[in-house]
Amino acid sequence: MGCKWIFKIKRHSDGSIARHKAWLVAKGFSQEPGLDCGDTFSPMVKLATVHLVLALTAHFNWPLRQLDVKNAFLHDIL
């Protein structure tokens, strides 16, 4: 499965350049069911789940660690 870069220029209201943005997106239209992918992963979490986990760690004095999964996909071959 291939991928491509998408570039966009964000501008201020006066037309000056605010920042440059870029995304690396997968070409999902070329996937074949059962061949290219089997599982999907979404790094979204509900706020209620975060509150529950924080409450449990505080109540039971469990150690709490943070994991940044925002860029986890960069460590795999696309």
Distance bins in CASP14 RR format, pairs under 12 A and 6 or more apart:
PFRMAT RR
TARGET T0000
AUTHOR 0000-0000-0000
RMODE 2
METHOD distances of the structure
MODEL  1
1 25 0 0 0 0 0 1 0 0 0 0 0
1 26 1 0 1 0 0 0 0 0 0 0 0
1 27 1 0 0 1 0 0 0 0 0 0 0
1 28 1 0 0 1 0 0 0 0 0 0 0
1 29 0 0 0 0 1 0 0 0 0 0 0
1 30 1 0 1 0 0 0 0 0 0 0 0
1 31 1 0 1 0 0 0 0 0 0 0 0
1 32 0 0 0 0 1 0 0 0 0 0 0
1 35 0 0 0 0 1 0 0 0 0 0 0
1 36 1 0 1 0 0 0 0 0 0 0 0
1 37 1 0 0 1 0 0 0 0 0 0 0
1 38 0 0 0 0 0 1 0 0 0 0 0
1 76 0 0 0 0 0 1 0 0 0 0 0
1 77 0 0 0 0 0 1 0 0 0 0 0
1 78 1 0 0 1 0 0 0 0 0 0 0
2 24 0 0 0 0 0 1 0 0 0 0 0
2 25 0 0 0 0 1 0 0 0 0 0 0
2 26 1 0 0 1 0 0 0 0 0 0 0
2 27 1 0 1 0 0 0 0 0 0 0 0
2 28 0 0 0 0 1 0 0 0 0 0 0
2 29 0 0 0 0 0 1 0 0 0 0 0
2 30 1 0 0 1 0 0 0 0 0 0 0
2 31 0 0 0 0 1 0 0 0 0 0 0
2 36 0 0 0 0 1 0 0 0 0 0 0
2 77 0 0 0 0 0 1 0 0 0 0 0
2 78 1 0 0 1 0 0 0 0 0 0 0
3 23 0 0 0 0 1 0 0 0 0 0 0
3 24 1 0 1 0 0 0 0 0 0 0 0
3 25 1 0 0 1 0 0 0 0 0 0 0
3 26 1 0 1 0 0 0 0 0 0 0 0
3 27 1 0 0 1 0 0 0 0 0 0 0
3 28 0 0 0 0 1 0 0 0 0 0 0
3 29 0 0 0 0 0 1 0 0 0 0 0
3 30 0 0 0 0 0 1 0 0 0 0 0
3 73 0 0 0 0 0 1 0 0 0 0 0
3 74 0 0 0 0 0 1 0 0 0 0 0
3 76 0 0 0 0 0 1 0 0 0 0 0
3 77 0 0 0 0 0 1 0 0 0 0 0
3 78 1 0 1 0 0 0 0 0 0 0 0
4 22 0 0 0 0 0 1 0 0 0 0 0
4 23 0 0 0 0 1 0 0 0 0 0 0
4 24 1 0 0 1 0 0 0 0 0 0 0
4 25 1 0 0 1 0 0 0 0 0 0 0
4 26 0 0 0 0 1 0 0 0 0 0 0
4 27 1 0 0 1 0 0 0 0 0 0 0
4 28 0 0 0 0 0 1 0 0 0 0 0
4 29 0 0 0 0 0 1 0 0 0 0 0
4 30 0 0 0 0 0 1 0 0 0 0 0
4 78 0 0 0 0 0 1 0 0 0 0 0
5 20 0 0 0 0 0 1 0 0 0 0 0
5 21 0 0 0 0 0 1 0 0 0 0 0
5 22 1 0 1 0 0 0 0 0 0 0 0
5 23 1 0 0 1 0 0 0 0 0 0 0
5 24 1 0 1 0 0 0 0 0 0 0 0
5 25 1 0 0 1 0 0 0 0 0 0 0
5 26 0 0 0 0 0 1 0 0 0 0 0
5 27 0 0 0 0 0 1 0 0 0 0 0
5 78 0 0 0 0 0 1 0 0 0 0 0
6 20 0 0 0 0 0 1 0 0 0 0 0
6 21 0 0 0 0 1 0 0 0 0 0 0
6 22 1 0 0 1 0 0 0 0 0 0 0
6 23 1 0 1 0 0 0 0 0 0 0 0
6 24 0 0 0 0 1 0 0 0 0 0 0
6 25 1 0 1 0 0 0 0 0 0 0 0
6 26 0 0 0 0 0 1 0 0 0 0 0
6 27 0 0 0 0 0 1 0 0 0 0 0
7 19 0 0 0 0 0 1 0 0 0 0 0
7 20 1 0 0 1 0 0 0 0 0 0 0
7 21 1 0 0 1 0 0 0 0 0 0 0
7 22 1 0 1 0 0 0 0 0 0 0 0
7 23 0 0 0 0 1 0 0 0 0 0 0
7 24 0 0 0 0 0 1 0 0 0 0 0
7 25 0 0 0 0 0 1 0 0 0 0 0
8 17 0 0 0 0 0 1 0 0 0 0 0
8 18 0 0 0 0 0 1 0 0 0 0 0
8 19 0 0 0 0 1 0 0 0 0 0 0
8 20 1 0 0 1 0 0 0 0 0 0 0
8 21 1 0 1 0 0 0 0 0 0 0 0
8 22 1 0 0 1 0 0 0 0 0 0 0
8 23 0 0 0 0 1 0 0 0 0 0 0
9 15 0 0 0 0 1 0 0 0 0 0 0
9 16 0 0 0 0 0 1 0 0 0 0 0
9 17 1 0 1 0 0 0 0 0 0 0 0
9 18 0 0 0 0 1 0 0 0 0 0 0
9 19 1 0 0 1 0 0 0 0 0 0 0
9 20 1 0 1 0 0 0 0 0 0 0 0
9 21 1 0 0 1 0 0 0 0 0 0 0
9 22 0 0 0 0 0 1 0 0 0 0 0
10 16 0 0 0 0 0 1 0 0 0 0 0
10 17 1 0 0 1 0 0 0 0 0 0 0
10 18 1 0 1 0 0 0 0 0 0 0 0
10 19 1 0 1 0 0 0 0 0 0 0 0
10 20 1 0 0 1 0 0 0 0 0 0 0
10 21 1 0 0 1 0 0 0 0 0 0 0
10 22 0 0 0 0 0 1 0 0 0 0 0
11 17 1 0 1 0 0 0 0 0 0 0 0
11 18 1 0 1 0 0 0 0 0 0 0 0
11 19 0 0 0 0 1 0 0 0 0 0 0
11 20 0 0 0 0 0 1 0 0 0 0 0
11 21 0 0 0 0 0 1 0 0 0 0 0
12 18 1 0 1 0 0 0 0 0 0 0 0
12 19 0 0 0 0 1 0 0 0 0 0 0
23 73 0 0 0 0 0 1 0 0 0 0 0
24 71 0 0 0 0 0 1 0 0 0 0 0
24 73 0 0 0 0 1 0 0 0 0 0 0
24 74 0 0 0 0 1 0 0 0 0 0 0
24 76 0 0 0 0 0 1 0 0 0 0 0
24 78 1 0 0 1 0 0 0 0 0 0 0
25 73 0 0 0 0 0 1 0 0 0 0 0
25 78 0 0 0 0 1 0 0 0 0 0 0
26 36 0 0 0 0 1 0 0 0 0 0 0
26 37 0 0 0 0 1 0 0 0 0 0 0
26 40 0 0 0 0 0 1 0 0 0 0 0
26 73 0 0 0 0 1 0 0 0 0 0 0
26 76 0 0 0 0 0 1 0 0 0 0 0
26 77 0 0 0 0 0 1 0 0 0 0 0
26 78 1 0 0 1 0 0 0 0 0 0 0
27 36 0 0 0 0 0 1 0 0 0 0 0
27 78 0 0 0 0 1 0 0 0 0 0 0
28 36 0 0 0 0 1 0 0 0 0 0 0
28 37 0 0 0 0 1 0 0 0 0 0 0
28 40 0 0 0 0 0 1 0 0 0 0 0
28 78 0 0 0 0 0 1 0 0 0 0 0
29 36 0 0 0 0 0 1 0 0 0 0 0
30 36 1 0 0 1 0 0 0 0 0 0 0
30 37 0 0 0 0 0 1 0 0 0 0 0
31 37 1 0 1 0 0 0 0 0 0 0 0
31 38 0 0 0 0 1 0 0 0 0 0 0
31 40 0 0 0 0 0 1 0 0 0 0 0
32 38 0 0 0 0 0 1 0 0 0 0 0
36 78 0 0 0 0 0 1 0 0 0 0 0
37 78 0 0 0 0 0 1 0 0 0 0 0
41 69 0 0 0 0 1 0 0 0 0 0 0
41 72 0 0 0 0 1 0 0 0 0 0 0
41 73 0 0 0 0 1 0 0 0 0 0 0
41 76 0 0 0 0 0 1 0 0 0 0 0
42 69 0 0 0 0 0 1 0 0 0 0 0
42 73 0 0 0 0 0 1 0 0 0 0 0
43 67 0 0 0 0 0 1 0 0 0 0 0
43 68 0 0 0 0 1 0 0 0 0 0 0
43 69 1 0 1 0 0 0 0 0 0 0 0
43 70 1 0 0 1 0 0 0 0 0 0 0
43 71 0 0 0 0 0 1 0 0 0 0 0
43 72 1 0 0 1 0 0 0 0 0 0 0
43 73 0 0 0 0 1 0 0 0 0 0 0
44 50 0 0 0 0 0 1 0 0 0 0 0
44 69 0 0 0 0 0 1 0 0 0 0 0
44 70 0 0 0 0 0 1 0 0 0 0 0
45 51 0 0 0 0 0 1 0 0 0 0 0
45 52 0 0 0 0 0 1 0 0 0 0 0
45 53 0 0 0 0 1 0 0 0 0 0 0
45 54 0 0 0 0 0 1 0 0 0 0 0
45 67 0 0 0 0 0 1 0 0 0 0 0
45 69 0 0 0 0 1 0 0 0 0 0 0
46 52 0 0 0 0 1 0 0 0 0 0 0
46 53 0 0 0 0 0 1 0 0 0 0 0
47 53 0 0 0 0 0 1 0 0 0 0 0
47 54 0 0 0 0 0 1 0 0 0 0 0
48 54 0 0 0 0 0 1 0 0 0 0 0
48 55 0 0 0 0 0 1 0 0 0 0 0
49 55 0 0 0 0 0 1 0 0 0 0 0
49 56 0 0 0 0 0 1 0 0 0 0 0
50 56 0 0 0 0 0 1 0 0 0 0 0
50 57 0 0 0 0 0 1 0 0 0 0 0
50 64 0 0 0 0 0 1 0 0 0 0 0
50 66 0 0 0 0 0 1 0 0 0 0 0
51 57 0 0 0 0 0 1 0 0 0 0 0
51 58 0 0 0 0 0 1 0 0 0 0 0
52 58 0 0 0 0 0 1 0 0 0 0 0
52 59 0 0 0 0 0 1 0 0 0 0 0
53 59 0 0 0 0 0 1 0 0 0 0 0
53 60 0 0 0 0 0 1 0 0 0 0 0
53 62 0 0 0 0 1 0 0 0 0 0 0
53 64 0 0 0 0 1 0 0 0 0 0 0
53 65 0 0 0 0 0 1 0 0 0 0 0
53 66 0 0 0 0 0 1 0 0 0 0 0
54 60 0 0 0 0 0 1 0 0 0 0 0
54 62 0 0 0 0 0 1 0 0 0 0 0
54 64 1 0 0 1 0 0 0 0 0 0 0
54 66 0 0 0 0 0 1 0 0 0 0 0
55 62 0 0 0 0 0 1 0 0 0 0 0
55 64 0 0 0 0 0 1 0 0 0 0 0
56 62 1 0 0 1 0 0 0 0 0 0 0
56 64 0 0 0 0 1 0 0 0 0 0 0
57 63 1 0 0 1 0 0 0 0 0 0 0
57 64 1 0 1 0 0 0 0 0 0 0 0
57 65 0 0 0 0 1 0 0 0 0 0 0
57 66 0 0 0 0 0 1 0 0 0 0 0
58 64 0 0 0 0 1 0 0 0 0 0 0
68 74 0 0 0 0 0 1 0 0 0 0 0
68 75 0 0 0 0 0 1 0 0 0 0 0
69 75 0 0 0 0 0 1 0 0 0 0 0
END
